[in-house]
Amino acid sequence: MNILQFNPAELFSFLLVFIRVSIILAAVPIFGSRLIPVQIRVALFIAISFFLWQSVTVDISVIPATFIEFVPLILMELVIGIS
């Protein structure tokens, strides 16, 4: 995978992984507290999401065409991350 060339399916899959990882890690007490600055937390969430995203396979047929179709997937990731 070339970092400078990506398709929308890869971007959507990264966003879904990022949402799930962010919700899970935000629930951890040390990341949810104010001891770690927001910029550090976001950078850490992005880094962890990037490494986990490498193991995700992208199914192009599932990727939504519009943002409205993307909202249920975001909500599903939020529910999975919270549970």
Secondary structure, 3 states (H helix, E strand, C coil): CCCCCCCHHHHHHHHHHHHHHHHHHHCCHHHHCCCCCHHHHHHHHHHHHHHHHCCCCCCCCCCCCCHHHHHHHHHHHHHHHHC
